Amino acid sequence: MTALPTPKLCHIGIYATDLSKMVDFYTRVFGLTVTDWGHSSRGFDIAFLSGNADEHHQLVIAGGRPKDAAFSTINQISFKVDNLDDLKRWYEFLRKENVAKMEPRDHGNAWSVYFADPEGNRLEVYVSSPWYVEQPFGEPLDLTLPAPEIHKRTETMVKQDPSWKPMEEWSADIRKKQAAEARV
């Protein structure tokens, strides 16, 4: 018997109270394209969105979330950018967009900006750092500082933690662990 293939995260689905408002937010703020919109056999309208022409959908938004829902149906939806300068640009954009619950965080292994969409779902825009440090780990992050200063502050901070290591070393350790745990 051969090893089971490793699945890759391709999309996430969330429920919405106001489908049109949510679609407007994700298309306007993240530049996603509506690839399909229809009515589900489960009784609600549903929209499919993607930012990649090779993926039919990366985000599915389904109507039907009760207006009195006590909390979001997701933990977070994360969008990755290429570098710290890109994250700083996103931070400025989100400030101008006046999003709710904005919280920049330094996780040691990544720099992030968390915020809420119109229905309170937690979103994250992030970029990876070159270091690993045990998670959860998070400190406030000042994205108004120049990128080289943020980089240096994070490096100083993580090197004080006994769990820190270069990300390449951590990745090699995980590859070994995955090989040892390979499913047959």
Secondary structure as GFF3:
##gff-version 3
##sequence-region A 1 184
A	DSSP	beta_strand	12	15	.	.	.	ID=ss1
A	DSSP	alpha_helix	19	30	.	.	.	ID=ss2
A	DSSP	beta_strand	33	39	.	.	.	ID=ss3
A	DSSP	beta_strand	45	50	.	.	.	ID=ss4
A	DSSP	beta_strand	59	62	.	.	.	ID=ss5
A	DSSP	beta_strand	77	80	.	.	.	ID=ss6
A	DSSP	alpha_helix	84	97	.	.	.	ID=ss7
A	DSSP	beta_strand	100	106	.	.	.	ID=ss8
A	DSSP	beta_strand	110	116	.	.	.	ID=ss9
A	DSSP	beta_strand	122	128	.	.	.	ID=ss10
A	DSSP	beta_strand	131	132	.	.	.	ID=ss11
A	DSSP	beta_strand	139	140	.	.	.	ID=ss12
A	DSSP	alpha_helix	147	158	.	.	.	ID=ss13
A	DSSP	beta_strand	165	166	.	.	.	ID=ss14
A	DSSP	alpha_helix	167	180	.	.	.	ID=ss15
###
